[in-house]
């Protein structure tokens, strides 16, 4: 797949059915890719952002696609009945700085975004538009990465402030969130990405500009408990580690990518 963009591709995302890929590019467009005549082809370029597009994410229903940009906006695109017809359903201007990441909730069509303005914001469809119904504040610098756990009851955010914060949903509609844990003192440089395991192990992996990967296990949770994660292992690359992701089937398998030019695949060992 070489056609479709004229700049760096910063982020990609599979749609829920695995039939399409969305790509976010520094050329200010979003590419929609499908297999045409036996090969992947860019069938559509979504335009509207005024600057570099940093991240894309599909909703679990497959009805919406979210994108975010250096232009400080989050766009929600609605896929119409005609599959190649994407309509801009909303442009959110709540952030005051470059928006780094968008991510849909794994169960509900709720979108979250994180930004250079140190905040995490939540959006949900309301009538003919989308509503910014919640803002999480607490990080002291850029929020680089976001990850929901499997059932969507926890959200982890990682930051330039060298911390990971874990937020817990306070209701079954995921409309209210509360900080329940702050992981600090494990890294000497910014934490760039975070990923929850997809199974029952409740593992959380992080990666950092100090070349390290940390894996934590969720302890039992109760009300106002703030120390809810225990470090279970640590690994490293030879340079900054920029991205990390747990396998969707084998819940102890995690992959990491680094400035050292390598992708490493790790198996988290047994722990108490």
C-alpha positions as CSV (number, residue, x, y, z in Angstrom):
1,X,0.0,0.0,0.0
2,X,2.0,3.0,-1.3
3,X,-0.6,5.4,-2.7
4,X,-3.0,7.6,-0.9
5,X,-0.9,9.9,1.2
6,X,1.8,12.6,0.5
7,X,3.3,12.7,4.0
8,X,4.2,10.7,7.1
9,X,1.5,8.3,8.3
10,X,1.3,8.7,12.0
11,X,-1.5,6.2,13.0
12,X,-3.6,3.4,11.5
13,X,-6.7,1.5,12.8
14,X,-8.7,-1.5,11.7
15,X,-12.4,-1.2,11.5
16,X,-14.4,-3.6,13.8
17,X,-15.0,-6.1,11.0
18,X,-11.4,-6.1,9.8
19,X,-12.4,-5.1,6.3
20,X,-11.0,-1.5,6.3
21,X,-8.0,0.4,7.5
22,X,-8.1,4.1,8.4
23,X,-4.8,6.0,8.3
24,X,-3.9,9.4,9.8
25,X,-1.3,11.4,7.9
26,X,0.8,14.5,8.3
27,X,-0.7,15.6,4.9
28,X,-3.8,16.6,6.9
29,X,-5.9,13.8,5.4
30,X,-7.4,10.4,6.6
31,X,-7.1,7.5,4.2
32,X,-9.7,4.7,4.0
33,X,-8.2,1.5,2.6
34,X,-10.0,-1.6,1.3
35,X,-9.1,-4.6,-0.9
36,X,-9.9,-3.8,-4.5
37,X,-9.2,-6.4,-7.2
38,X,-7.0,-8.4,-4.8
39,X,-4.9,-5.6,-3.4
40,X,-5.2,-2.9,-0.8
41,X,-6.2,0.5,-2.2
42,X,-6.9,3.9,-0.8
43,X,-10.6,4.3,-1.8
44,X,-11.2,7.6,-0.1
45,X,-9.3,10.5,1.4
46,X,-11.2,12.5,4.1
47,X,-10.3,16.1,4.1
48,X,-11.1,18.9,6.6
49,X,-8.3,19.1,9.2
50,X,-6.1,22.1,8.7
51,X,-2.9,20.4,9.9
52,X,-1.2,17.1,10.6
53,X,-3.6,14.3,11.6
54,X,-2.2,12.4,14.6
55,X,-4.6,9.6,15.4
56,X,-7.7,7.7,14.2
57,X,-10.0,5.2,15.9
58,X,-13.2,3.3,14.8
59,X,-16.2,3.1,17.1
60,X,-17.2,-0.5,18.2
61,X,-20.4,-0.3,16.2
62,X,-18.4,0.6,13.1
63,X,-20.7,3.6,12.5
64,X,-18.2,6.3,13.4
65,X,-14.5,7.1,12.9
66,X,-12.7,9.7,15.0
67,X,-9.6,11.7,14.0
68,X,-7.5,14.3,15.8
69,X,-5.0,16.8,14.6
70,X,-2.4,19.4,15.4
71,X,-5.1,21.9,14.5
72,X,-6.5,21.3,18.0
73,X,-9.7,19.6,16.8
74,X,-11.3,16.2,17.1
75,X,-13.5,15.2,14.2
76,X,-16.2,12.5,14.3
77,X,-17.1,11.0,10.9
78,X,-20.3,9.1,10.4
79,X,-20.4,6.3,7.9
80,X,-23.6,6.6,5.9
81,X,-25.6,3.8,4.3
82,X,-23.4,4.2,1.2
83,X,-20.2,2.7,2.5
84,X,-17.9,5.2,0.8
85,X,-19.9,8.1,2.1
86,X,-18.3,9.6,5.2
87,X,-20.1,12.6,6.7
88,X,-18.6,14.9,9.3
89,X,-20.9,14.5,12.2
90,X,-19.1,16.9,14.6
91,X,-16.0,19.0,15.0
92,X,-15.0,19.3,18.6
93,X,-12.8,22.3,19.6
94,X,-12.6,21.7,23.4
95,X,-8.8,21.2,23.5
96,X,-6.5,24.3,23.6
97,X,-3.5,22.5,22.1
98,X,-2.4,19.8,19.7
99,X,-4.5,16.7,20.1
100,X,-2.3,13.6,20.2
101,X,-4.7,10.6,20.5
102,X,-8.3,9.6,19.9
103,X,-9.7,6.3,21.1
104,X,-13.2,4.8,21.1
105,X,-14.6,2.9,24.1
106,X,-14.6,-0.9,23.5
107,X,-18.3,-1.3,24.1
108,X,-20.1,2.1,23.8
109,X,-19.8,4.7,21.0
110,X,-18.0,7.0,23.3
111,X,-14.8,8.7,22.2
112,X,-11.9,10.0,24.2
113,X,-9.0,12.3,23.2
114,X,-5.8,13.5,24.8
115,X,-3.7,16.6,24.2
116,X,-0.8,18.8,24.8
117,X,-3.1,20.8,27.0
118,X,-2.7,18.0,29.7
119,X,-6.3,16.9,29.6
120,X,-8.4,13.9,28.5
121,X,-11.9,14.6,27.1
122,X,-14.9,12.4,26.5
123,X,-17.5,12.8,23.7
124,X,-20.9,11.1,23.0
125,X,-23.5,11.6,20.4
126,X,-26.3,13.9,21.5
127,X,-29.1,14.8,19.1
128,X,-27.6,16.0,15.8
129,X,-24.2,16.7,17.3
130,X,-21.7,15.3,19.8
131,X,-21.3,16.5,23.4
132,X,-18.1,16.9,25.4
133,X,-19.5,15.5,28.6
134,X,-16.4,14.9,30.7
135,X,-12.9,16.3,31.1
136,X,-10.2,14.5,33.1
137,X,-7.5,16.7,34.6
138,X,-4.5,15.8,36.7
139,X,-1.6,15.3,34.4
140,X,1.0,18.0,34.5
141,X,2.1,17.8,30.9
142,X,1.2,16.3,27.5
143,X,-1.0,13.2,27.6
144,X,0.5,10.9,24.9
145,X,-1.4,7.7,25.2
146,X,-4.7,6.1,26.2
147,X,-6.0,2.6,26.7
148,X,-9.3,1.1,27.9
149,X,-9.3,-2.3,29.7
150,X,-11.4,-5.1,28.1
151,X,-14.8,-4.2,29.6
152,X,-14.2,-0.4,29.4
153,X,-14.5,0.2,33.1
154,X,-10.9,1.5,33.4
155,X,-9.0,4.0,31.3
156,X,-5.2,4.4,31.5
157,X,-3.5,7.6,30.4
158,X,0.2,8.2,30.1
159,X,2.1,11.5,30.0
160,X,5.1,13.6,29.4
161,X,5.0,14.1,33.2
162,X,6.4,10.5,33.6
163,X,3.2,9.2,35.2
164,X,0.4,6.8,34.3
165,X,-3.0,7.5,35.7
166,X,-5.8,5.0,36.0
167,X,-9.4,6.3,35.9
168,X,-12.5,4.2,36.9
169,X,-16.0,4.6,35.5
170,X,-18.4,5.5,38.3
171,X,-21.6,4.4,36.5
172,X,-22.8,1.7,34.0
173,X,-23.2,4.3,31.2
174,X,-19.5,5.3,31.5
175,X,-20.4,9.0,31.9
176,X,-18.6,9.7,35.1
177,X,-14.9,8.9,35.8
178,X,-12.7,9.1,38.8
179,X,-8.9,8.9,39.3
180,X,-8.1,5.7,41.3
181,X,-4.4,5.2,40.8
182,X,-1.3,7.2,39.9
183,X,1.8,5.2,38.9
184,X,4.9,7.3,39.3
185,X,8.6,6.8,40.0
186,X,9.0,4.0,37.5
187,X,10.4,6.2,34.6
188,X,13.0,8.9,34.1
189,X,11.6,10.2,30.9
190,X,8.1,10.7,29.3
191,X,5.8,7.7,29.0
192,X,4.7,7.5,25.4
193,X,2.2,4.6,25.2
194,X,0.1,2.3,27.4
195,X,-1.9,-0.9,26.7
196,X,-4.2,-3.1,28.7
197,X,-4.2,-6.8,28.2
198,X,-7.3,-8.2,26.5
199,X,-8.0,-11.0,29.0
200,X,-8.7,-11.5,32.6
201,X,-5.1,-11.0,33.8
202,X,-5.7,-7.2,34.1
203,X,-2.1,-6.5,32.9
204,X,-1.1,-2.9,32.0
205,X,2.0,-2.3,29.9
206,X,3.8,1.1,29.5
207,X,6.7,2.3,27.4
208,X,9.0,5.2,27.8
209,X,11.6,7.5,26.4
210,X,14.0,6.0,28.9
211,X,14.1,2.9,26.8
212,X,12.0,0.8,29.2
213,X,8.9,-1.2,29.3
214,X,7.0,-1.8,32.5
215,X,4.2,-4.2,33.1
216,X,1.8,-3.8,36.1
217,X,-1.0,-6.1,37.4
218,X,-4.3,-4.6,38.7
219,X,-4.9,-5.4,42.4
220,X,-8.3,-5.7,43.9
221,X,-10.2,-2.5,43.6
222,X,-12.2,-0.8,46.3
223,X,-13.9,2.6,46.3
224,X,-11.2,5.3,46.9
225,X,-8.2,3.0,46.7
226,X,-5.4,4.9,45.0
227,X,-2.6,2.2,44.9
228,X,-4.3,-0.3,42.6
229,X,-1.4,-1.6,40.4
230,X,1.7,-3.7,41.2
231,X,4.8,-3.8,39.0
232,X,5.4,-7.4,37.9
233,X,8.2,-7.1,35.3
234,X,10.5,-4.7,33.4
235,X,12.3,-4.9,30.0
236,X,14.2,-2.6,27.7
237,X,15.2,-1.5,24.2
238,X,18.4,0.3,23.2
239,X,16.5,3.6,22.5
240,X,13.2,5.3,23.1
241,X,10.2,2.9,23.1
242,X,7.3,4.6,21.3
243,X,4.5,2.1,21.1
244,X,3.3,-1.0,22.9
245,X,0.3,-3.3,22.4
246,X,-1.0,-6.5,24.0
247,X,-1.9,-9.4,21.7
248,X,-5.7,-9.7,21.2
249,X,-5.7,-13.5,21.8
250,X,-2.7,-14.4,24.0
251,X,-3.2,-12.1,26.9
252,X,0.4,-12.3,28.2
253,X,2.0,-11.5,24.8
254,X,3.0,-7.9,24.2
255,X,4.8,-6.2,21.4
256,X,6.9,-3.0,21.5
257,X,8.4,-0.7,18.9
258,X,11.4,1.5,19.4
259,X,13.7,4.2,17.9
260,X,16.3,1.5,17.8
261,X,14.6,0.2,14.7
262,X,13.3,-3.0,16.3
263,X,10.0,-4.5,17.2
264,X,10.3,-6.9,20.2
265,X,7.7,-9.4,21.3
266,X,7.6,-10.3,25.0
267,X,5.9,-13.0,27.1
268,X,5.0,-11.8,30.5
269,X,6.1,-14.6,33.0
270,X,3.9,-16.1,35.6
271,X,3.5,-14.1,38.8
272,X,1.7,-14.4,42.1
